Amino acid sequence: MASLVDAAEDAAVQIVVRDLRKHYRVPQREAGLRASVASLFWRRHRIVQAVDGISFSLAPGEIVGFLGPNGAGKTTTLKILSGLLYPTAGEVSVLGFVPWRRDRAFLRSIALVMGQRSQLLWDIPAIDTFHLNRTIYEIPEPRFRETLDELVELLDLKDLLTKPVRQLSLGERMKCELAASLLHRPSILFLDEPTLGVDVTMQARIRRFVADHNRRTGATVLLTSHYMADVAALCNRVIVIHHGRILYDGGLSDLTARLAPFKTIRLDMEPGRQPADPHTWRRYGTLLSARNGKVSLRVPKHEAAAVVARLLSDLPISDLTVEDPPVEEVIDLVLRNDPADPAPVSRPTG
C-alpha cells in the first residue's frame, strides 16, 4: 500500500487525513468525601471520542471551512494537523510530513492562529515578538524586513508595533497575531476562530486580509469559525463535523441546495396597506415574520419565480428581494439531520 506521503504527492494535495481518531481517557467520580477518598485507590474512566475516524484532503491554495458546534472535534483536528497532539489512530500527511514528528522543515511551512490563545509576549511590544520569531524561524534579515513591511501595510499595523501587547484591543491583537504567524511565509495556515470576539468592522478587515493573502501567496487555509460571514466570504468548500465525525464535505452552494431547497422572499408593503389577516400569506408560502409592513416568506426554490410574480400582481409592494437561506441555518439542518438519512457526503481522499 502506498504511504500517505506518496499519496499526497501523487494526488497533488497538501493535506491528507485518513481515518483519523483521537480518544481521551477521562477520570470520573461522584461528589462527596467518600467518593474523593475512594478515588485515591480506584478510579473509573470513560473514553471521550474527540475525533472518530475522519478522512479528507486539501489541495494547494484551497480555503476550506471546518465547521461544527463546540466539542465537535475541530480544534483537536487542527492541533493534530499542526503537530501539537498525537492521534490515537489514523494517518496524516501535511506537505509530505507527519506533523507530530515536528520536523524543522514542517514547522517552517505551517502556522496556527488560535483566537483564544496568544503567541505575543504580553508586556512587550509586538515588534519584539516579531524579532523573536525571526530568530526562531531563522528568517534572513532582508526577507524579514520585506515581509514585515508588507504585513504592516496590509494590516495597518504601523501605530501598533511599539505598544505593549496588553494595551492593544482584541482586534488589534488579532492583527498582530496574524502578522506574527505569517512572518516566515507559511504555505499552510490553520485558523481557529481568528475573528472570535472582535467587532464587525475588524471581522471584515481580517476576512479581506486572509482572502488577499491567499491570492498573493497561494497558501492553503483551513478555517474554523462560528461566524458564518467568515465562511461565506472565504470558503467555496466546507467540511461539517459533529461528534467527531464528518457529516458533509463539499461545496458551500451544494450544501445549501441539498439541505435547504427553499428561498426567502422579503418584501416591503406600501405604507398602511399590509393585509390585516395573516392567513393571507398562506397562499404564497410559509410566513416567517410580518411586522411594520415588512414581511418574510419561505417558499420552495422551484416555486420562487412564480410566487414573486403573484405577489407583485396581487399586492401593493414597494420593494422585494429573494435570498438563499442563511448559511448558519443550513449548517443547523445538517447537524439536526440523522447522519444516515440522508447519508453523509464525503469527498475522495486520494
C-alpha positions as CSV (number, residue, x, y, z in Angstrom):
1,M,0.0,0.0,0.0
2,A,1.3,3.4,-0.9
3,S,2.2,5.7,2.0
4,L,0.3,8.9,2.7
5,V,3.3,10.8,1.7
6,D,3.3,9.1,-1.7
7,A,-0.5,9.6,-2.0
8,A,-0.2,13.3,-1.2
9,E,2.5,13.8,-3.9
10,D,0.7,11.7,-6.5
11,A,-2.7,13.4,-5.9
12,A,-1.1,16.9,-5.9
13,V,-2.7,17.6,-2.4
14,Q,-1.0,19.3,0.5
15,I,-3.0,17.8,3.4
16,V,-4.3,14.2,3.6
17,V,-6.2,12.8,6.6
18,R,-7.2,9.2,6.6
19,D,-9.4,7.5,9.4
20,L,-8.1,10.0,12.0
21,R,-9.1,9.2,15.6
22,K,-8.3,11.0,18.9
23,H,-9.7,9.5,22.1
24,Y,-9.2,10.8,25.6
25,R,-9.4,8.7,28.8
26,V,-11.2,10.9,31.3
27,P,-11.5,10.1,35.1
28,Q,-14.9,10.1,36.7
29,R,-16.0,10.2,40.3
30,E,-19.1,11.1,42.2
31,A,-19.3,14.1,44.6
32,G,-18.7,13.7,48.3
33,L,-15.9,12.9,50.7
34,R,-16.4,9.1,50.4
35,A,-16.0,9.3,46.6
36,S,-12.9,11.5,47.0
37,V,-11.2,9.0,49.3
38,A,-12.2,6.1,47.1
39,S,-10.7,7.8,44.1
40,L,-7.3,7.8,45.7
41,F,-7.2,4.0,45.3
42,W,-9.5,3.2,42.4
43,R,-10.8,5.4,39.6
44,R,-13.4,4.9,36.9
45,H,-12.7,6.3,33.5
46,R,-14.7,6.9,30.4
47,I,-13.5,7.3,26.8
48,V,-14.2,10.6,25.0
49,Q,-14.0,10.3,21.2
50,A,-13.0,13.8,20.2
51,V,-12.2,12.7,16.6
52,D,-13.8,9.5,15.4
53,G,-12.5,8.3,12.0
54,I,-12.5,11.3,9.8
55,S,-10.9,11.5,6.3
56,F,-10.4,14.4,3.9
57,S,-7.8,16.1,1.7
58,L,-6.9,19.7,0.8
59,A,-5.4,20.8,-2.5
60,P,-2.9,23.6,-2.7
61,G,-4.4,27.1,-2.5
62,E,-7.8,25.9,-1.1
63,I,-9.6,27.9,1.6
64,V,-11.8,25.3,3.4
65,G,-14.3,26.0,6.2
66,F,-14.1,23.4,9.0
67,L,-17.5,23.8,10.8
68,G,-19.3,22.3,13.7
69,P,-20.6,23.1,17.2
70,N,-18.4,23.4,20.3
71,G,-16.9,20.0,21.1
72,A,-17.3,18.6,17.6
73,G,-13.6,17.9,17.2
74,K,-12.5,20.9,15.1
75,T,-9.7,22.3,17.4
76,T,-8.5,18.8,18.2
77,T,-8.1,18.1,14.5
78,L,-6.2,21.4,13.9
79,K,-3.9,20.6,16.8
80,I,-3.1,17.2,15.3
81,L,-2.5,18.7,11.9
82,S,-0.1,21.3,13.3
83,G,1.8,18.7,15.4
84,L,0.6,19.7,18.9
85,L,-1.2,16.5,19.6
86,Y,-0.6,12.8,18.8
87,P,-3.6,11.0,17.3
88,T,-4.9,7.7,18.8
89,A,-5.1,6.2,15.3
90,G,-5.1,7.1,11.6
91,E,-2.7,8.7,9.1
92,V,-2.0,12.3,8.5
93,S,0.3,13.9,5.9
94,V,0.9,17.7,5.7
95,L,3.2,18.7,2.9
96,G,4.5,15.2,3.0
97,F,5.4,15.4,6.7
98,V,3.9,13.5,9.7
99,P,3.0,16.5,11.8
100,W,3.7,15.1,15.3
101,R,7.3,14.3,14.3
102,R,7.8,18.1,14.4
103,D,10.4,18.2,11.6
104,R,12.1,21.7,11.2
105,A,11.0,21.9,7.6
106,F,7.4,21.2,8.6
107,L,7.3,23.8,11.3
108,R,8.7,26.4,8.9
109,S,5.9,25.6,6.5
110,I,2.8,25.9,8.7
111,A,1.2,28.4,11.0
112,L,-1.6,28.0,13.6
113,V,-3.6,31.1,14.7
114,M,-6.0,30.5,17.6
115,G,-8.4,33.3,18.5
116,Q,-8.4,32.1,22.2
117,R,-4.6,31.8,22.5
118,S,-1.8,34.3,22.1
119,Q,1.8,33.8,21.0
120,L,2.6,37.5,21.6
121,L,4.5,38.3,24.8
122,W,2.1,40.3,27.0
123,D,4.3,43.0,28.5
124,I,6.5,43.9,25.5
125,P,5.6,45.5,22.1
126,A,4.6,43.2,19.3
127,I,7.6,44.2,17.2
128,D,9.8,42.4,19.8
129,T,7.9,39.2,19.3
130,F,8.3,39.6,15.6
131,H,12.1,39.8,16.0
132,L,12.0,36.8,18.3
133,N,10.1,34.8,15.6
134,R,12.7,35.9,13.0
135,T,15.4,34.3,15.2
136,I,13.3,31.1,15.9
137,Y,12.5,30.6,12.2
138,E,16.0,31.7,11.0
139,I,14.4,34.2,8.6
140,P,17.1,36.2,6.7
141,E,17.1,39.9,7.6
142,P,16.2,41.2,4.1
143,R,13.3,38.8,3.7
144,F,12.1,39.6,7.3
145,R,12.1,43.3,6.5
146,E,10.3,42.8,3.2
147,T,7.6,40.6,4.7
148,L,7.1,42.8,7.8
149,D,6.7,45.9,5.6
150,E,4.0,44.1,3.5
151,L,2.2,42.9,6.6
152,V,2.3,46.3,8.3
153,E,0.8,47.9,5.2
154,L,-1.9,45.3,4.6
155,L,-2.9,45.1,8.3
156,D,-2.4,48.7,9.1
157,L,0.0,47.9,12.0
158,K,2.3,51.0,11.9
159,D,0.9,52.6,15.1
160,L,0.6,49.2,17.0
161,L,4.1,47.8,16.7
162,T,5.6,49.7,19.6
163,K,2.7,49.4,22.0
164,P,2.8,46.8,24.7
165,V,0.5,43.9,23.8
166,R,-1.5,44.3,27.0
167,Q,-2.5,47.8,25.8
168,L,-3.9,46.5,22.5
169,S,-7.6,46.0,21.9
170,L,-8.7,42.4,20.9
171,G,-9.0,43.3,17.3
172,E,-5.6,45.0,17.2
173,R,-4.0,42.0,19.0
174,M,-5.6,39.6,16.4
175,K,-4.0,41.6,13.6
176,C,-0.6,41.4,15.3
177,E,-1.2,37.6,15.9
178,L,-1.8,37.2,12.1
179,A,1.4,39.1,11.3
180,A,3.5,37.1,13.8
181,S,2.2,33.9,12.3
182,L,3.0,34.9,8.7
183,L,6.5,36.4,9.0
184,H,8.0,33.1,8.0
185,R,5.7,32.8,4.9
186,P,4.0,29.5,5.7
187,S,2.3,27.6,2.9
188,I,-0.3,26.1,5.2
189,L,-2.4,28.3,7.5
190,F,-4.6,26.8,10.2
191,L,-7.0,29.5,11.5
192,D,-9.0,28.6,14.6
193,E,-11.7,31.2,15.3
194,P,-9.5,34.1,14.1
195,T,-12.3,36.7,14.4
196,L,-13.6,35.5,17.8
197,G,-14.8,38.4,19.9
198,V,-13.7,41.2,17.6
199,D,-16.2,43.8,16.3
200,V,-17.9,43.5,12.9
201,T,-15.6,46.0,11.2
202,M,-12.5,44.2,12.4
203,Q,-14.0,40.8,11.3
204,A,-14.4,42.2,7.8
205,R,-10.8,43.5,7.7
206,I,-9.4,40.2,8.9
207,R,-11.5,38.3,6.2
208,R,-10.2,40.7,3.5
209,F,-6.7,40.1,4.6
210,V,-7.0,36.3,4.6
211,A,-8.5,36.4,1.1
212,D,-5.8,38.7,-0.1
213,H,-3.0,36.6,1.5
214,N,-4.4,33.5,-0.2
215,R,-4.5,35.2,-3.6
216,R,-1.0,36.7,-3.3
217,T,0.8,33.6,-1.9
218,G,-1.4,30.6,-2.8
219,A,-1.4,29.5,0.8
220,T,-3.7,26.7,1.8
221,V,-6.1,27.7,4.6
222,L,-8.2,25.5,6.9
223,L,-10.6,27.8,8.8
224,T,-12.8,27.2,11.8
225,S,-15.3,29.8,12.7
226,H,-18.7,30.3,14.4
227,Y,-19.2,33.4,12.3
228,M,-20.9,32.3,9.1
229,A,-20.0,35.5,7.4
230,D,-16.3,34.4,7.6
231,V,-17.2,31.1,5.8
232,A,-19.5,32.7,3.2
233,A,-16.9,35.3,2.3
234,L,-13.8,33.0,2.2
235,C,-14.8,29.4,1.5
236,N,-16.1,27.6,-1.5
237,R,-15.8,24.3,0.2
238,V,-16.9,23.3,3.8
239,I,-16.4,20.3,6.0
240,V,-19.1,19.9,8.7
241,I,-18.1,17.8,11.7
242,H,-20.2,16.7,14.6
243,H,-19.4,14.3,17.5
244,G,-16.0,13.7,15.9
245,R,-17.5,12.5,12.5
246,I,-17.7,14.3,9.2
247,L,-21.4,14.9,8.2
248,Y,-20.7,16.8,5.0
249,D,-17.7,17.6,2.7
250,G,-18.3,19.6,-0.4
251,G,-19.3,22.9,-1.9
252,L,-21.0,25.6,0.2
253,S,-23.5,26.2,-2.5
254,D,-24.2,22.4,-2.9
255,L,-24.8,22.2,0.8
256,T,-27.5,24.9,0.6
257,A,-29.1,23.3,-2.5
258,R,-29.0,19.8,-0.9
259,L,-30.4,20.5,2.6
260,A,-32.2,23.9,2.2
261,P,-34.1,23.7,-1.1
262,F,-36.1,26.9,-0.4
263,K,-35.8,30.7,-0.9
264,T,-36.6,33.5,1.5
265,I,-38.7,36.3,0.0
266,R,-38.5,39.6,1.8
267,L,-40.9,42.4,0.9
268,D,-41.9,45.9,2.0
269,M,-45.6,46.8,1.7
270,E,-46.7,50.2,0.7
271,P,-47.4,52.3,3.9
272,G,-50.6,51.3,5.6
273,R,-51.5,48.6,3.1
274,Q,-50.3,45.4,4.8
275,P,-53.1,42.8,4.8
276,A,-54.8,42.6,8.2
277,D,-55.4,38.9,8.0
278,P,-52.1,36.9,8.5
279,H,-53.7,33.9,6.8
280,T,-53.4,35.9,3.5
281,W,-49.8,34.8,3.2
282,R,-50.6,31.1,3.2
283,R,-51.5,31.4,-0.5
284,Y,-47.8,32.3,-1.2
285,G,-45.7,30.4,1.3
286,T,-44.7,29.9,4.9
287,L,-44.9,33.2,6.9
288,L,-41.7,33.8,8.8
289,S,-42.4,37.3,10.1
290,A,-44.7,40.2,9.4
291,R,-44.1,43.5,11.2
292,N,-44.4,47.2,10.4
293,G,-45.1,46.5,6.7
294,K,-42.0,44.2,6.4
295,V,-42.8,40.6,5.5
296,S,-40.6,37.5,5.2
297,L,-41.9,34.3,3.4
298,R,-40.2,30.9,2.8
299,V,-41.1,29.2,-0.5
300,P,-39.8,26.1,-2.3
301,K,-36.9,27.1,-4.6
302,H,-38.6,25.8,-7.7
303,E,-41.7,27.9,-7.0
304,A,-39.9,31.2,-6.1
305,A,-40.3,32.9,-9.5
306,A,-44.0,32.1,-9.8
307,V,-44.6,33.3,-6.2
308,V,-42.8,36.5,-6.8
309,A,-44.9,37.2,-9.9
310,R,-48.1,36.5,-8.0
311,L,-47.1,38.7,-5.1
312,L,-46.3,41.7,-7.4
313,S,-49.6,41.2,-9.2
314,D,-51.8,40.8,-6.1
315,L,-50.4,43.1,-3.5
316,P,-49.2,46.8,-3.2
317,I,-45.5,46.0,-2.7
318,S,-42.8,48.8,-2.7
319,D,-39.7,46.6,-2.6
320,L,-38.9,42.9,-2.8
321,T,-35.8,40.7,-2.6
322,V,-35.3,36.9,-3.0
323,E,-32.5,35.4,-0.9
324,D,-30.9,32.0,-0.3
325,P,-31.3,30.8,3.4
326,P,-28.6,31.9,5.8
327,V,-25.6,29.6,5.9
328,E,-25.9,29.1,9.6
329,E,-29.5,27.8,9.1
330,V,-28.3,25.3,6.5
331,I,-25.5,24.1,8.9
332,D,-28.0,23.7,11.7
333,L,-30.1,21.5,9.4
334,V,-27.0,19.3,8.8
335,L,-26.4,19.0,12.5
336,R,-30.0,18.1,13.3
337,N,-30.3,15.6,10.5
338,D,-29.8,11.9,11.1
339,P,-26.4,11.1,9.6
340,A,-27.9,8.1,8.0
341,D,-30.7,9.9,6.3
342,P,-29.6,11.5,4.1
343,A,-26.3,9.8,4.1
344,P,-23.2,11.9,5.0
345,V,-21.3,13.1,1.9
346,S,-17.5,12.9,1.7
347,R,-15.1,13.8,-1.0
348,P,-12.5,11.2,-2.0
349,T,-9.2,11.5,-0.2
350,G,-7.0,10.1,-3.0
